[in-house]
Each structure stands twice: as C-alpha cells, then as structure tokens.
C-alpha cells in the first residue's frame, strides 16, 4: 500500500564465503577448515582453486561440512587452455556458475602490460564465446571485477565497455563491491542501470590508509555502507564475503564478518 513506511529487515540470503579468504588455511587442514567455516555461520562457498583435490573429494568434504559450492574462479588463460577439464570438474561439483576471476589477455599475445580498450573489447568477445559454451554445459558464466576495469581510454570506462559488449544471455557479472569503490565508482550506480547483470556479489569492507592504498578489514569496520548497495541489488542470487587480509586470527575475524551480515538490516 502506498504511504506505508519502509521497514528495514535482515538480508534474507545464505551467508557465503569466497574461499580465497582461507587460502592459507585450507592446505594445512582442508576438511577441518571447512568445518570451522560451517561453525562460523557460513553455508555457501565459492572456490578459488581446488587444492589438488578430485571433484569427488572436494565435494564430499564440502558435504560433510554442510557447505554448498555455488561457483568457482578461474583466470581467462585457464578457461582458454583447460576449458573441458574445468567444465567437467564444475559439473561434478554441481556448480551453478563458472566465474572468470582475471582477464589479463591481450588481443596481440606478444604485448605485455596493462590492457588497452581494444584488449578489453577482445576480452569481451572471448567472454561471449566462453559464456555460450558454459551455458551449453548447464552452468552460467560471469566475470569478477577488480579495480583495473575502471580505468579509461578515450573517455570510455573499460568496465562499461564490458557491460556493453557482452551478451546478457550468456555473460553475467559478479560485482566485487569493494573494488568498485576502490576504482572510484559507486556500486549503486551500476546496479541501478543493470540490476539483472549482477546475480553474484563479493562483499568486503575497506579503509584507505595514509599511503592512499586500500586495506581489507572486518565487515563493519571500514568505510563502505552496504545497505544502499543491497537495496539496489535486486538481481542478487548469492553473495560471498571475501576478506583478503587479517590483523588477528582469521577464523575469528571471518566469524565476525558472518555475524555482521546476519545482523545487517537493509
């Protein structure tokens, strides 16, 4: 009914974690780390490497910990050279999404250094091809941003060109909200324009140090207000907390992250 006040409510999504957050713990105690994540309040995860596990071993360890793997990260070079193997692994794991975590491919392979606008256009074309094949394999393909995508050439933001040049039917995006902010942009602006392009999210909190560099901190202790972001994220299906650096015990801080998200009213 019009005129009713908007009442804030907790975010009604499972608490997810990008396993890059525990990249140093998993090799030491794979199953124990997963069990600790489950005890800390996580129910969904996103893979960042498979730690020399078979799909069966990886999946069984997740199942025993009560975790569901929704998606995985692979660099574009891997997707171009190991596609069949990665698809087979993803299908065995029951993944919903295959996400490209890093582009880094030039149109001219002999070139090095930062990508130009032409390189990003080439990357977008590669995404369309890969996305169609991933869709045919029963999963969805997407791209995860860092901050370099918000560079410009001739007044064109690279990320905008990726959105423009990729086919929404086969390419979605996983918005890393922290890196959008670090790239000088507001996640809400992109979500308002393209809500359905962003089904997945990376959630991290950042503070800018005296040296001008951004640091990753525990959720709620940085400078990013996630409430307007989540309100604008009408196409969201899953989110994954990602804490890339720690000042205290990693598992304790990841528990704080999960608790923060459970209590966050949006």
SULDAQUI-V156414 format. One record per residue. SS is DSSP state (H for helix, E for strand, - for the rest). PHI is phi as a letter, one per 40 degrees, with the letter a starting at -180 (NA if undefined). BURIAL is # if it has 16 or more other C-alpha atoms within 10 Angstrom, else .. Layout:
ss=SS phi=PHI burial=BURIAL
ss=SS phi=PHI burial=BURIAL
This chain:
ss=- phi=NA burial=.
ss=- phi=c burial=.
ss=- phi=g burial=.
ss=- phi=c burial=.
ss=- phi=c burial=.
ss=- phi=c burial=.
ss=- phi=b burial=.
ss=- phi=c burial=.
ss=- phi=a burial=.
ss=E phi=c burial=.
ss=- phi=c burial=#
ss=- phi=c burial=.
ss=- phi=b burial=.
ss=- phi=d burial=#
ss=- phi=c burial=#
ss=E phi=b burial=#
ss=E phi=b burial=#
ss=E phi=c burial=#
ss=H phi=c burial=#
ss=H phi=d burial=#
ss=H phi=c burial=#
ss=H phi=b burial=#
ss=H phi=c burial=#
ss=H phi=c burial=.
ss=H phi=c burial=#
ss=H phi=d burial=#
ss=- phi=c burial=.
ss=- phi=c burial=.
ss=- phi=a burial=.
ss=H phi=c burial=#
ss=H phi=c burial=#
ss=H phi=c burial=.
ss=H phi=c burial=#
ss=H phi=c burial=#
ss=H phi=c burial=#
ss=H phi=c burial=.
ss=H phi=c burial=#
ss=H phi=c burial=#
ss=H phi=c burial=.
ss=- phi=c burial=#
ss=- phi=h burial=#
ss=- phi=c burial=#
ss=- phi=b burial=#
ss=E phi=b burial=#
ss=E phi=b burial=#
ss=E phi=b burial=#
ss=E phi=c burial=#
ss=- phi=b burial=#
ss=- phi=g burial=.
ss=- phi=b burial=.
ss=- phi=f burial=.
ss=- phi=g burial=.
ss=- phi=c burial=.
ss=- phi=c burial=.
ss=H phi=d burial=#
ss=H phi=c burial=.
ss=H phi=c burial=.
ss=H phi=c burial=#
ss=H phi=c burial=#
ss=H phi=c burial=.
ss=H phi=c burial=#
ss=H phi=c burial=#
ss=H phi=c burial=.
ss=H phi=c burial=.
ss=H phi=c burial=#
ss=- phi=g burial=#
ss=- phi=b burial=#
ss=E phi=b burial=#
ss=E phi=c burial=#
ss=E phi=c burial=#
ss=E phi=a burial=#
ss=E phi=a burial=#
ss=E phi=b burial=#
ss=E phi=a burial=#
ss=E phi=c burial=#
ss=H phi=d burial=#
ss=H phi=c burial=.
ss=H phi=c burial=.
ss=H phi=c burial=#
ss=H phi=c burial=.
ss=H phi=b burial=.
ss=- phi=b burial=.
ss=H phi=d burial=#
ss=H phi=d burial=.
ss=H phi=c burial=.
ss=H phi=c burial=#
ss=H phi=c burial=#
ss=H phi=c burial=.
ss=H phi=c burial=#
ss=H phi=c burial=#
ss=H phi=c burial=.
ss=H phi=c burial=.
ss=H phi=c burial=#
ss=- phi=g burial=#
ss=- phi=c burial=#
ss=- phi=c burial=#
ss=E phi=b burial=#
ss=E phi=b burial=#
ss=E phi=b burial=#
ss=E phi=c burial=#
ss=E phi=c burial=#
ss=E phi=a burial=#
ss=- phi=c burial=#
ss=- phi=f burial=.
ss=- phi=b burial=#
ss=- phi=c burial=#
ss=- phi=c burial=.
ss=- phi=c burial=.
ss=- phi=d burial=.
ss=- phi=c burial=.
ss=- phi=c burial=.
ss=- phi=b burial=.
ss=- phi=g burial=.
ss=- phi=c burial=.
ss=- phi=c burial=#
ss=- phi=c burial=.
ss=H phi=d burial=#
ss=H phi=c burial=.
ss=H phi=c burial=#
ss=H phi=c burial=#
ss=H phi=c burial=#
ss=H phi=c burial=#
ss=H phi=d burial=#
ss=H phi=d burial=#
ss=H phi=c burial=#
ss=H phi=c burial=#
ss=H phi=c burial=#
ss=H phi=c burial=#
ss=H phi=c burial=.
ss=H phi=c burial=#
ss=H phi=d burial=#
ss=H phi=c burial=#
ss=H phi=c burial=#
ss=H phi=c burial=#
ss=H phi=c burial=#
ss=H phi=c burial=.
ss=- phi=c burial=.
ss=- phi=g burial=.
ss=- phi=b burial=#
ss=E phi=b burial=#
ss=E phi=b burial=#
ss=E phi=a burial=#
ss=E phi=b burial=#
ss=E phi=b burial=#
ss=- phi=c burial=#
ss=- phi=b burial=#
ss=- phi=b burial=#
ss=H phi=c burial=#
ss=H phi=c burial=#
ss=H phi=c burial=#
ss=- phi=c burial=#
ss=E phi=b burial=.
ss=E phi=a burial=.
ss=- phi=f burial=.
ss=- phi=g burial=.
ss=E phi=b burial=.
ss=E phi=c burial=.
ss=H phi=d burial=#
ss=H phi=c burial=#
ss=H phi=c burial=.
ss=H phi=c burial=#
ss=H phi=c burial=#
ss=H phi=c burial=#
ss=H phi=c burial=.
ss=H phi=c burial=#
ss=- phi=c burial=#
ss=- phi=c burial=#
ss=- phi=d burial=.
ss=- phi=c burial=.
ss=- phi=b burial=#
ss=- phi=b burial=#
ss=E phi=b burial=#
ss=E phi=b burial=#
ss=E phi=b burial=#
ss=E phi=c burial=#
ss=E phi=c burial=#
ss=H phi=c burial=#
ss=H phi=c burial=#
ss=H phi=c burial=#
ss=H phi=c burial=#
ss=H phi=c burial=#
ss=H phi=c burial=#
ss=- phi=c burial=#
ss=- phi=g burial=.
ss=- phi=b burial=.
ss=- phi=b burial=.
ss=H phi=d burial=#
ss=H phi=c burial=#
ss=H phi=c burial=.
ss=H phi=c burial=#
ss=H phi=c burial=#
ss=H phi=c burial=.
ss=H phi=c burial=.
ss=- phi=b burial=.
ss=H phi=d burial=#
ss=H phi=c burial=.
ss=H phi=c burial=#
ss=- phi=b burial=#
ss=- phi=c burial=#
ss=E phi=b burial=#
ss=E phi=b burial=#
ss=E phi=b burial=#
ss=E phi=b burial=#
ss=- phi=a burial=#
ss=E phi=b burial=#
ss=E phi=b burial=#
ss=E phi=b burial=#
ss=E phi=c burial=.
ss=- phi=c burial=.
ss=- phi=d burial=.
ss=- phi=c burial=.
ss=- phi=g burial=.
ss=- phi=c burial=.
ss=E phi=c burial=#
ss=E phi=b burial=#
ss=E phi=c burial=#
ss=E phi=b burial=#
ss=- phi=d burial=#
ss=- phi=d burial=#
ss=- phi=g burial=#
ss=- phi=b burial=.
ss=- phi=b burial=.
ss=- phi=b burial=.
ss=- phi=c burial=#
ss=- phi=c burial=.
ss=H phi=c burial=#
ss=H phi=c burial=.
ss=H phi=c burial=.
ss=H phi=c burial=#
ss=H phi=c burial=#
ss=H phi=c burial=.
ss=H phi=c burial=#
ss=- phi=c burial=#
ss=- phi=c burial=.
ss=- phi=c burial=.
ss=- phi=c burial=#
ss=- phi=b burial=.
ss=E phi=a burial=#
ss=E phi=b burial=#
ss=E phi=b burial=#
ss=E phi=c burial=#
ss=- phi=b burial=#
ss=- phi=b burial=#
ss=- phi=c burial=#
ss=- phi=a burial=.
ss=- phi=b burial=#
ss=- phi=b burial=.
ss=- phi=b burial=.
ss=- phi=c burial=.
ss=H phi=d burial=#
ss=H phi=c burial=#
ss=H phi=c burial=.
ss=H phi=c burial=#
ss=H phi=c burial=#
ss=H phi=c burial=#
ss=H phi=c burial=#
ss=H phi=d burial=#
ss=H phi=c burial=#
ss=H phi=c burial=#
ss=H phi=c burial=.
ss=H phi=c burial=#
ss=H phi=c burial=#
ss=H phi=c burial=.
ss=- phi=c burial=.
ss=E phi=c burial=.
ss=- phi=b burial=#
